Amino acid sequence: MNKTPRRTVSSVLALALIALALPAAAQEWPKAKPITFTVAFGAGSSTDIIARTVGEKISAALGQSVVIDNKPGAGGTIGAQAVKRAPADGYNILVISVSYAVNPSLYPNAGYDPLTDFMPVVLGPSTPNIITVHPSVPVNNIKELIAYAKKEKLSYASSGIGTTTHLSMERMKIATGIDIVHVPYQPAQAIGAVVAGHTQVSSTSMPPAVAQVKGGKVRALAVTSAQRSPALPDVPTMNESGFSDFDDLTWFAFFAPAGTPPAIVERLNAEINKAMELPDVVAKFADQGLTSRRNTVAEFSIYLRAEIPKWAKAVKDSGAKPN
C-alpha cells in the first residue's frame, strides 16, 4: 500500500489554507465577468494596439473576455481617473503609456497619485524616441544638427506637449544651448509633419517613424535609448552622439486600482508576461520598433519609482505646460 509522503500532505494543506485566506473575489476571478482594459488613448494608437494584442491572448489563456474601452483625453489622465474610481476587483485594468509617470508633474491636477492610487501590474513593451530630419536638411548626425541649428532657424515636431518625445528634445536643447522651435502634433501626425516639410526636424516614438526612415522619407539621426534599436540598428544612440545618461523610452504598462487583491495582480502579471513572449506578439511588436522583457510586479514598481522623478525634472527644466 502506497503512503502519501508527509511533505506532500503538508504542501496540499498549506495551499488549501492560502486559498481559504484569499477574498472570495480573488478565488472566483476571472470567472465572474469580462475583464475591462481601459485604454487611456484613442483607437489605433500604440497603446490601443498593445492593449488589443495582449487582451486577445490573455482572453484565450484565462477563458474570459477582455473588453477594450478607449477613454482618450488630457494626455491619458481621463482614462487614469476612470480606472482609479473603478472597483478594485481585478476586472478593471488601466493600459497607458509613460504619460502615467509624466502627467502628475505636467498637470496642475492630474487627478491621481501614481504611487498610491494604483498597483503596478506589469511593464509592457517600450520604444526609444527617435530624432529625424527632412532629407533636405544638410545634416547626418546629432553633432551636425546642433551646429546647423546655431546658424539656421529650425522647428521640430513632437507627439505633443509633455510627451517624452517633446521632453527628450528639450533635454538636448538645454544641454547644448540651441533653440529649435517646438511644434506639437497628435502622435500619429508628428512624423508626417517632417515628411511634408512643415518642420525640418521631428522627435517621435519609433512605431510611426520606422517605415518613413526605411522608405527614405526622413533621415534618422539618433535614438534616445541607452542601446541601439533592433528596428533600426544602424542608427546611433544619443550617448554615442556625445551625450550621457540618455535612456528615454516611450513605455506602455498595465495598472490596477489600489486595493486590487495581490493574488490577482500577480496572476495578471504572469499572464501578460506570457502573452508578450508569444512569437507572433514579439514579431508584431518588433514591426513597430517595440521590445519587451519579462518583469515582476516588484521590478516594475522599482522602475516606476525611478521614472517619476526623472520626468518631473525634465518637465521642470523644460518649463512644459499642458495646452
Secondary structure by P-SEA (a helix, b strand, c coil): cccccaaaaaaaaaaaaaaaacccccccccccbbbbbccccccccaaaaaaaaaaaaaaaaacbbbbbbbbccccaaaaaaaaaaccccccbbbbbccccccccccccccccccccccccccccbbbbbbbbbccccccccaaaaaaaaacbbbbbbccccccaaaaaaaaaaaacbbbbbbbbcccccaaaaaaaccccbbbbcccccaaaaaaccccccccccccccccccccccccccccccccccccccccccccccaaaaaaaaaaaaaaaacaaaaaaaaaacbbbbbbcaaaaaaaaaaaaaaaaaaaaaaccccc
